[in-house]
Amino acid sequence: MTALTHTPLPTTEPPQTGSPRIRAADEDDRDFLRSLFTSTLSPFYDGDHAAHADRVLDAHLASGRDPFGHFSHSQRTFMLCSDDTPDAERLGVLHLVVKRQGTVKISPLILVPEHRSRSRLGTTLLRAAEDFAREAGARQLYCTVAAANTAAIDFFLWHGFVPAGGAPGQYKSDSTEHMLYKDLTLRTEPAGDDHSGAVSGARIRLFRPQDAPGLRELVLRAMQPAYRGVNADWVDALIAGHNRRNHGDLNQKFKIIHVAVDETNTVRGVAAAGLKKGLSVKLMPLCADHPAVLARLLDQLPDLHRGLGRKLYTHQPPDPAITALMQSRGWFLEGLMPAAYHPDTCIVQWGLILPAAPHRTGDAHE
């Protein structure tokens, strides 16, 4: 993989005197950084934070080169100041690590405590981070935040970051560190032979008998590579389970199948729900022929199954696109099951707690 090149912090307009501006850090900022890192990071992280400040500033001053970072391609430190005058007040700091694998880490973004209530200062730094990362060619901007730092977590979530999970005891024995990221790639639905233009109009409804050929073709194509035992007989049994749904007998293992269809009634996605003991609902299969269709299914699943059980869960292959969709819609990774469905595949269990309000499944979506 080609390493990312160093990119200066982008600027859109010349700074105006009297308005906050961002500049590259210099040696005169060392004492300020040592003090700020120590006072703001100590409640959440163990370690020598003054030494941390020295290390990141040293790397920045050495043209961004970090002699000790294995994955670090370059590091840059920027100061948020009250204006563009030489004696401007320092309001915050942004340190960015350009990684060799094509990502950029915020490590850290800090506002001086007495300025945190000022409107949009944090947003100013974060937008600068995103601009920097995009100019560097990064596909992702990410950070980690201590669970106790709820204000910072809320800030990143508000600005479109997605929680990826938590690591107990990672930087402090009694603290969980949350991982958050933002996809910087601008994905657009491809045009052409995949009929993706119809994706935006896909609608979700209950399975109908005439959907059987399309459902069978989609399920076999989407599932056979990662799930052994999925064949035409398996799909027939799935449809038979849907036909038993009105009996409502848990022991008959009935299914409720919803399909996503485009404007030609072609089946583009499927979600088959089976009620389990303990009022959990297993979605199997849950698949689509396009990420946008899967996203549409995921968006509607809570309403489709509200009142049927207390939680949804599904088993999916460890695909990056699927993982990003699940995380962005609030699903939690509950387990990894190596060789559960195929000897060469590690299946991921995802779970989502359902809203408690009662809802009649199916009829309203016909």
Phi and psi in degrees as a GROMACS rama.xvg file:
@    title "Ramachandran Plot"
@    xaxis  label "Phi"
@    yaxis  label "Psi"
@TYPE xy
-70.4035  131.77  THR-2
-69.4812  148.832  ALA-3
-71.3835  143.938  LEU-4
-88.8681  153.387  THR-5
-67.1227  135.101  HIS-6
-126.238  129.498  THR-7
-66.2393  157.329  PRO-8
-62.7285  123.504  LEU-9
-66.7199  149.961  PRO-10
-129.227  141.162  THR-11
-100.714  -37.6237  THR-12
-139.054  149.902  GLU-13
-61.4205  136.426  PRO-14
-64.7748  147.639  PRO-15
-104.564  139.446  GLN-16
-57.426  132.959  THR-17
95.0569  -10.2016  GLY-18
-110.875  150.26  SER-19
-58.2423  142.499  PRO-20
-137.217  161.048  ARG-21
-114.116  132.674  ILE-22
-134.62  161.797  ARG-23
-68.958  141.963  ALA-24
-68.0232  155.388  ALA-25
-139.216  179.615  ASP-26
-58.8419  -32.2147  GLU-27
-65.5935  -13.2349  ASP-28
-88.6457  -3.28239  ASP-29
-59.2509  -50.8175  ARG-30
-62.9914  -39.1865  ASP-31
-61.7811  -45.1466  PHE-32
-65.8226  -41.6581  LEU-33
-60.3393  -43.1924  ARG-34
-68.8385  -44.6416  SER-35
-66.5052  -44.0703  LEU-36
-60.2087  -45.1171  PHE-37
-65.184  -44.7507  THR-38
-73.6898  -33.8965  SER-39
-95.2439  -26.3864  THR-40
-92.7324  -25.8386  LEU-41
-56.7986  -38.4847  SER-42
-63.4811  -20.2035  PRO-43
-113.644  -18.8247  PHE-44
-138.733  142.417  TYR-45
-80.52  166.091  ASP-46
114.705  175.077  GLY-47
-92.055  98.6016  ASP-48
-76.5513  -26.3648  HIS-49
-65.9501  -39.7996  ALA-50
-66.3632  -36.486  ALA-51
-60.3196  -46.0153  HIS-52
-60.7529  -42.5887  ALA-53
-60.7624  -43.0004  ASP-54
-64.2149  -46.4877  ARG-55
-69.9551  -36.081  VAL-56
-69.1466  -39.9314  LEU-57
-60.3096  -42.1996  ASP-58
-64.6999  -42.132  ALA-59
-61.3419  -45.5551  HIS-60
-70.3461  -21.2086  LEU-61
-89.9976  44.9205  ALA-62
58.5493  27.4287  SER-63
86.266  -0.808982  GLY-64
-85.9769  126.582  ARG-65
-104.516  110.335  ASP-66
-71.2746  -10.9806  PRO-67
-111.765  -7.16004  PHE-68
-86.2443  123.083  GLY-69
-74.3888  -42.109  HIS-70
-103.348  -3.77944  PHE-71
-81.2623  120.87  SER-72
-86.6381  -40.9551  HIS-73
-158.65  160.094  SER-74
-135.1  138.843  GLN-75
-135.153  140.679  ARG-76
-122.122  131.874  THR-77
-128.499  144.921  PHE-78
-108.26  135.75  MET-79
-94.8511  120.911  LEU-80
-120.692  159.913  CYS-81
-66.4076  -29.1354  SER-82
-161.471  -168.151  ASP-83
-102.163  19.365  ASP-84
-87.7341  157.662  THR-85
-60.1557  -31.4699  PRO-86
-102.937  26.5927  ASP-87
-62.6203  148.011  ALA-88
-73.9012  137.235  GLU-89
-81.3428  126.888  ARG-90
-106.644  -21.347  LEU-91
-179.534  178.282  GLY-92
-139.966  147.087  VAL-93
-132.603  121.896  LEU-94
-116.722  129.684  HIS-95
-123.078  135.7  LEU-96
-114.272  115.673  VAL-97
-84.8543  119.061  VAL-98
-93.2408  150.667  LYS-99
-66.6039  -22.362  ARG-100
-86.8912  6.89369  GLN-101
95.6593  23.9908  GLY-102
-128.659  167.272  THR-103
-129.449  133.345  VAL-104
-106.941  135.479  LYS-105
-86.0718  118.691  ILE-106
-156.479  74.3896  SER-107
-117.907  -175.244  PRO-108
-119.201  117.634  LEU-109
-134.037  132.256  ILE-110
-101.125  143.023  LEU-111
-57.8699  129.941  VAL-112
-48.6523  -42.8134  PRO-113
-71.2556  -8.03866  GLU-114
-108.93  4.51203  HIS-115
-68.5445  -22.5478  ARG-116
-83.4554  -8.03208  SER-117
-72.5525  136.146  ARG-118
-62.3497  126.098  SER-119
70.9011  9.77255  ARG-120
-65.5279  -44.6643  LEU-121
-62.6195  -40.2678  GLY-122
-62.7642  -38.1694  THR-123
-59.2508  -45.8568  THR-124
-66.3801  -42.2489  LEU-125
-67.0541  -40.0188  LEU-126
-63.276  -37.681  ARG-127
-62.8166  -39.3227  ALA-128
-62.6496  -43.3941  ALA-129
-65.8529  -42.0912  GLU-130
-61.5071  -45.0689  ASP-131
-58.9803  -47.5674  PHE-132
-64.3063  -41.091  ALA-133
-65.8426  -41.9787  ARG-134
-63.6463  -28.8717  GLU-135
-79.941  -4.99781  ALA-136
83.2027  16.6982  GLY-137
-75.4026  144.79  ALA-138
-91.7632  -14.0532  ARG-139
-150.717  141.621  GLN-140
-114.806  131.924  LEU-141
-143.734  166.607  TYR-142
-157.891  169.78  CYS-143
-125.947  144.309  THR-144
-138.555  135.752  VAL-145
-64.7228  141.255  ALA-146
-57.1839  -34.6362  ALA-147
-70.7974  -17.4928  ALA-148
-87.4413  67.1278  ASN-149
-64.8296  -32.8485  THR-150
-62.5614  -41.5882  ALA-151
-68.8602  -40.8638  ALA-152
-61.2223  -46.5851  ILE-153
-60.8549  -37.9061  ASP-154
-61.5848  -48.2584  PHE-155
-68.5034  -39.9418  PHE-156
-62.0856  -41.0095  LEU-157
-60.2702  -30.5829  TRP-158
-97.7582  23.5579  HIS-159
90.5876  8.31405  GLY-160
-76.9566  150.326  PHE-161
-112.348  130.526  VAL-162
-72.8335  132.005  PRO-163
-105.166  -12.9635  ALA-164
144.546  178.096  GLY-165
-129.962  146.154  GLY-166
-121.51  101.126  ALA-167
-64.0853  136.317  PRO-168
69.7259  18.0739  GLY-169
-69.2158  -46.3203  GLN-170
-119.059  -8.19825  TYR-171
-156.655  137.403  LYS-172
-60.1491  -32.6688  SER-173
-105.114  22.0968  ASP-174
-131.598  145.005  SER-175
-103.626  133.058  THR-176
-99.7628  123.591  GLU-177
-94.7516  138.395  HIS-178
-102.209  130.905  MET-179
-133.867  146.698  LEU-180
-145.888  161.833  TYR-181
-133.954  125.993  LYS-182
-75.6813  123.379  ASP-183
-97.7796  -4.07993  LEU-184
-79.1161  140.839  THR-185
-96.5912  96.5918  LEU-186
-85.7887  132.11  ARG-187
-124.313  149.469  THR-188
-67.8587  125.972  GLU-189
-68.0606  146.486  PRO-190
-99.9156  157.396  ALA-191
126.797  -141.711  GLY-192
-70.0171  -15.1185  ASP-193
-83.6442  3.0231  ASP-194
58.6603  29.2671  HIS-195
-67.851  -15.916  SER-196
-62.0254  -25.1779  GLY-197
-82.5915  -10.1309  ALA-198
-62.1592  -43.0079  VAL-199
-61.5675  -22.9254  SER-200
-98.4742  7.44163  GLY-201
-62.0516  136.873  ALA-202
-123.012  155.615  ARG-203
-105.653  131.235  ILE-204
-150.407  169.939  ARG-205
-65.253  148.027  LEU-206
-60.1476  139.33  PHE-207
-119.691  154.918  ARG-208
-53.6939  -35.6189  PRO-209
-70.2866  -10.0517  GLN-210
-82.736  -8.75485  ASP-211
-56.186  -48.0905  ALA-212
-60.9558  -43.6511  PRO-213
-67.3621  -39.2441  GLY-214
-62.9197  -45.0964  LEU-215
-60.3303  -46.3767  ARG-216
-63.1072  -43.4576  GLU-217
-65.5665  -47.9123  LEU-218
-62.9488  -44.0632  VAL-219
-64.8106  -41.2315  LEU-220
-67.9673  -40.5304  ARG-221
-80.0236  -32.3239  ALA-222
-103.563  -28.5795  MET-223
-58.1883  -35.4764  GLN-224
-62.5796  -27.3103  PRO-225
-115.563  -9.37554  ALA-226
-130.213  107.694  TYR-227
-70.8966  148.749  ARG-228
91.4719  -8.30436  GLY-229
-84.0363  109.814  VAL-230
-142.295  -172.133  ASN-231
-61.5637  -38.3825  ALA-232
-63.7957  -38.3118  ASP-233
-63.2819  -41.766  TRP-234
-66.7574  -39.5486  VAL-235
-61.5269  -40.427  ASP-236
-65.6131  -35.4401  ALA-237
-62.2714  -46.286  LEU-238
-65.8746  -38.2406  ILE-239
-62.1748  -36.752  ALA-240
-64.5235  -36.7669  GLY-241
-64.0716  -37.2021  HIS-242
-69.0247  -15.5358  ASN-243
-94.5462  3.9792  ARG-244
-62.1226  -31.483  ARG-245
-73.4213  -14.2702  ASN-246
-71.2147  -32.4977  HIS-247
68.8346  17.1491  GLY-248
-92.4239  114.02  ASP-249
-56.3479  -37.4848  LEU-250
-73.1249  -13.4314  ASN-251
-86.7946  -0.924847  GLN-252
51.1663  52.4988  LYS-253
-71.2652  160.503  PHE-254
-125.11  153.871  LYS-255
-123.387  110.341  ILE-256
-102.513  125.355  ILE-257
-111.108  142.4  HIS-258
-121.514  149.728  VAL-259
-100.824  123.853  ALA-260
-124.158  149.258  VAL-261
-91.4519  -168.652  ASP-262
-67.8556  -15.2649  GLU-263
-98.7847  8.16668  THR-264
66.493  20.9156  ASN-265
-75.3235  133.396  THR-266
-73.6562  118.968  VAL-267
-109.785  -18.0878  ARG-268
-158.154  160.791  GLY-269
-147.587  141.534  VAL-270
-136.267  114.008  ALA-271
-109.776  118.244  ALA-272
-101.632  132.518  ALA-273
-125.607  124.999  GLY-274
-76.7434  132.273  LEU-275
-112.797  167.198  LYS-276
-60.2445  145.048  LYS-277
83.902  7.62264  GLY-278
64.8501  31.1415  LEU-279
-94.4237  154.911  SER-280
-123.196  118.92  VAL-281
-93.994  128.068  LYS-282
-99.7894  106.813  LEU-283
-156.862  108.006  MET-284
-84.712  159.961  PRO-285
-134.378  101.301  LEU-286
-154.337  165.029  CYS-287
-155.819  164.81  ALA-288
-94.9981  3.59315  ASP-289
-155.8  139.877  HIS-290
-55.1797  -36.0579  PRO-291
-65.622  -32.5273  ALA-292
-71.2274  -42.772  VAL-293
-61.4444  -40.5135  LEU-294
-60.0395  -41.448  ALA-295
-64.5542  -41.7148  ARG-296
-60.6883  -48.4292  LEU-297
-60.2121  -37.1702  LEU-298
-65.4539  -30.9285  ASP-299
-99.356  -12.6914  GLN-300
-56.0657  -43.9154  LEU-301
-59.056  -42.9572  PRO-302
-69.8058  -37.1127  ASP-303
-63.2375  -29.7333  LEU-304
-119.219  8.38898  HIS-305
-61.789  129.317  ARG-306
93.2315  -15.247  GLY-307
-80.1244  -32.6666  LEU-308
-162.802  -173.781  GLY-309
-97.3437  -20.2016  ARG-310
-154.12  155.075  LYS-311
-105.527  148.638  LEU-312
-147.065  155.269  TYR-313
-149.578  158.025  THR-314
-113.699  121.092  HIS-315
-129.764  151.888  GLN-316
-68.5509  158.419  PRO-317
-79.8577  61.4558  PRO-318
-90.4634  134.623  ASP-319
-58.8041  -41.9358  PRO-320
-65.9252  -42.738  ALA-321
-64.3047  -44.1327  ILE-322
-59.4427  -45.1225  THR-323
-62.6189  -40.4622  ALA-324
-65.4608  -43.592  LEU-325
-64.2234  -45.8626  MET-326
-64.3245  -40.6864  GLN-327
-68.0334  -17.1677  SER-328
-109.606  18.765  ARG-329
85.0584  8.8632  GLY-330
-76.2658  148.188  TRP-331
-112.332  136.452  PHE-332
-70.9876  120.306  LEU-333
-106.853  -17.2377  GLU-334
179.282  157.853  GLY-335
-117.793  127.984  LEU-336
-122.225  94.0081  MET-337
-66.8766  133.439  PRO-338
61.9077  22.3645  ALA-339
-67.9293  -37.2328  ALA-340
-118.962  -16.8519  TYR-341
-156.145  137.409  HIS-342
-62.2002  -20.597  PRO-343
-104.529  11.1653  ASP-344
-130.002  138.044  THR-345
-102.957  114.58  CYS-346
-89.4174  142.44  ILE-347
-103.859  130.396  VAL-348
-95.6179  124.953  GLN-349
-111.334  142.912  TRP-350
-131.645  150.152  GLY-351
-144.869  123.516  LEU-352
-73.7985  131.486  ILE-353
-83.6735  150.126  LEU-354
-59.4868  149.35  PRO-355
-82.8518  -19.7612  ALA-356
-63.6877  137.359  ALA-357
-66.7214  148.811  PRO-358
-156.665  135.836  HIS-359
-84.9309  119.93  ARG-360
-80.0316  135.997  THR-361
101.417  -64.1235  GLY-362
-58.8936  -38.333  ASP-363
-69.4178  -12.395  ALA-364
-108.252  8.81666  HIS-365
